[in-house]
Every structure is written in C-alpha cells, then in structure tokens.
C-alpha cells in the first residue's frame, strides 16, 4: 500500500470514528468543556507559583506573605477543582466509549444478518468472533483513554505555548527546532509500523479461528490421537502471532523514548538559556520558574502521545477490521419489482442451470429437473457431485450463473428472498441448537406456537418420549449447542422444529444421517404424512431410505446422469444400480 493510499485509508478511519462520536454530540460537548476547564485550572498553577516566587525580594530579604499565601490558596483550589473535573471527564469518556462500542457491535451484528452465505463459507468463525470481541474492545479502549489523553494534551500544549509566549518569547525559539523534529520522526515511524499492527490483528484473528476449530473438534482429535499434532500446529500459529505482536510493539514503543530524549534536550536548552537571561536581568526568577514548568507541560503531552503511539496504531488496525466487517457487502437486494411469493403450489424446476463457486471451477453444468407439487424428489450421488449445491440454489443462497430456477413457473430472482425461504422448511445435516429450553428450540421458527403444537411436532419426529424423560421435560434448558445430548437426538429436535412450520416445501439435506435406519424410516413416514400434498426434496447417502421417492435424480460431477423411480433405475443397471449394490454389499 502506497503512502497516498495509506493516508487516504487513515483519513477514512478517522472520519468513520468521528461519525460514531458525532452520534453522541451532547456527551462529546460535555467532555470538551470538562477537558478544557480542568486543563485551564491545572495550567494556571505554574503562573501562580511564579507570582509567589516573585513576591520574594532576594536582594532586600523581604517577602510579601499576603501574595504568597494568596497564590498558594488559589493553587490548592484550582488543582482540587481540576482533579474533580478530570474525574467527571473520565466518567463521561467511559460512558461515551461504551455507547460507541455497543453501537459498533450492533452495526456489525446487523450487517452479519444481511451477509450472503458465501461470506461465511470464506471466513473462519473464530476470526469473525475476534473482530466482534477483541477488535471492538481495542477501539473502545483507545476511545476511552487515548482519545481523552489526546484531547487534554491538545489543550495543554496550546495553553502552555501561549503562556510561554507571554513570559519569555525568546526562549520559545528553542521549540521551533525540537517540535518539528518530533513531528517528522513520529510521522515517519507511523508509516513504518502501521502495517505491522495490521498484520498483528490478522494473525491474532487466525489464531482465534484455529482455537475455535480445535475446541469444537476435541472428540475427533482425541479419538484419532492427534493431540500432539494439534499442539504443534497451535505452537506454530502462536509463534507467528507472538512474532507479529512483538515486531509491532517493539517498533511502536520506539517513539516514546525517542521523543522523551528530544524533549529532555529542549528542557536542557531552556534551563541554560533561561539562566543566561536571568543573569542579564532580562527575566525574573519566578517567571523563569513558571516558564520551565510550562515547558514541561508543553513537552509532557507530546511524550504521552508518543508513548500511546503503539496503542493508537493497534486501534487503527482494529478499526480497519471492524469497519471491514461493518462494510462487508450484504446479500444483493431483491429486484425493485420483486413480488412476494404467495399461494405456493410447490412446482419447482431448474432449467439448464450452470453454477460455480469459483468462476474457473464449474460445479453444476447444464442441470435440469422438475419436481411436481406434492412429490418427493430424492437427490443422490457421490460426495462432491453437487447435491448440496442444488439446495443452495433452491433457497437462493447463491444465484445461478446461467439458466433459471422457478417455483410455480416464476423465476425465483423475481420474488423476494424472504418469501421464497419462508416457503421452504429446511433440515440440515449440521444441527444447530441455541441456549434455551427444548420448547424454545422446537418453536424457534414459529413465534406464538403453543405447547400442544410443539408436542405434536415432537411426537411426529419420534422425540417426544425422550423429551418426557428429561429432568424438566420441555422446560429443560439446552446449553452449548446441546452438548449434553447425542447427535441423533439433536437432529430429531431440529426435525421437530421443521415439522412445526407450515411451509409448502420441505428440504432434508442428509437430515437423518445421525439416526438409525428404523428411526429414519419412521421419521420419513411421519414426514410424508405431515407434508402430504407438499413438495419434498431429500438428499441422502443411504439409498435404501429413499426407495419410495416419486423421482430420484442421480448426480455425478455436477450433472444428472440418471433419473426415475427406484425400480426403473435398478432395472436400468446403471450408476444408481452400482451405488445401491455397493451399499447393500457393504451392509
């Protein structure tokens, strides 16, 4: 990334952060007033201390105690008020940063619900979680502490500079050399280390993604005795993340010591030339003391900003990832003239469909099929034949490259996605249960469902007797994606959830792969009764379970190589016959 692009990226980030700050103008204005007030009160202290010193006449040995006492009392009052206002300022900034982090997470999650399925096929879950949790917290920390420090530093630098001009303009010339040197060095280092912090955030996201994958796969890892191999992979990724972290921090923290060195040189020059001016009688001792204190206050904030330089670069890198997720391109909107799909009869047709996830790697080629209303269509074939891809196209999780998918003769690209997907009930091989009661999980897709509705669906799915044996029955709380129950039971719960919906079409994508053959047959019989006169699509590897299908599509390498009923395909002695016989012989 070139310097111009880097600058533009940084400016965009600052504008986006300012937009979040601007939503809370009252708190921001209050923070500004408190910051200016507390800084001004604290900055008047050196002026008063100088007046107190000037009240001492060293030549005559006289002291104006009234002036000294007045200055001391005022200094105490001003510093106390400054401390109180600073405390209030911290409280306001914490409140402001929490509001912003809450809004950021809301914006992220809202956009995530609009992202296409393809987005989640490309990005690790752990990496996304890292952005939502770690990166938002990093930005929040920068807003609550670093922004406050910068705000106070600006006020302190400006006021200190003005006060120094009023006391000894000649000494201010010293800063005409040291301040530009600090600015040039800081800018150079910022351009150097920002890519390092960007890499640090990325590597940490990759590490989180790996950890999330390994935690979810602990049973498989232990069953295959791969603990040591996983530990080695973790060590490698952890080493890479630590190296990126160390490289970024090591280079980022150079700023603080370097700027401190420059400021110490400027202080030394102030003391030396100030002493010469005092000896010549061009400045009083109290004024010199005030000037030295203001010079420290002038350079102090510069030091502080330099010391938080690494944190700012980390915050910028985190903000890039946060806004990248917020700005991720959502699913393409429905066509302006898209209509709601209503009164669905259930005739589904794919007409000469071509599709590829990656342009140069076609998955489906010239695929056609027709599912009549109320029919059961089974889609079979070896792994990678394109069976699940067909489901993705039916639900319009992906759009076809060529050809068309129609429902009741209407191209699904001309209807709203929401109405299309509500016309289907879908049960996947990968079960998903959330933290909540059994009742809540079954009734998830049908708000307002009664207990009678849920029990009827559970009975149809052959899971009612198991639920009745749970400690709290339908009120039993499932946690951690139902980790305490078997995969087959989880699958039956998701099937019960699907049965509860009043949809016109049903999709089962390997939905009974985790239950035994007898239970699978019972579920299919109950499902056919429940879905009578409705269109059903079943993807299955166990061919014995789809013998009763009205129509079987046999897929191979993205194309339909055979189609017909079970008896017709067996009689043909083709690829389906080979698959069936292979399973029968294996059994």
Beta strands, then each sheet from edge to edge (+ up, - down):
strand 1: 56-57
strand 2: 62-63
strand 3: 348-355
strand 4: 364-371
strand 5: 376-381
strand 6: 402-407
strand 7: 410-411
strand 8: 424-428
strand 9: 436-437
strand 10: 477-478
strand 11: 505-509
strand 12: 535-539
strand 13: 551-556
strand 14: 559-564
sheet 1: 1+ 2-
sheet 2: 4+ 3- 6+ 7-
sheet 3: 8+ 11+ 12+ 5+ 13+ 14-
sheet 4: 9+ 10-
end
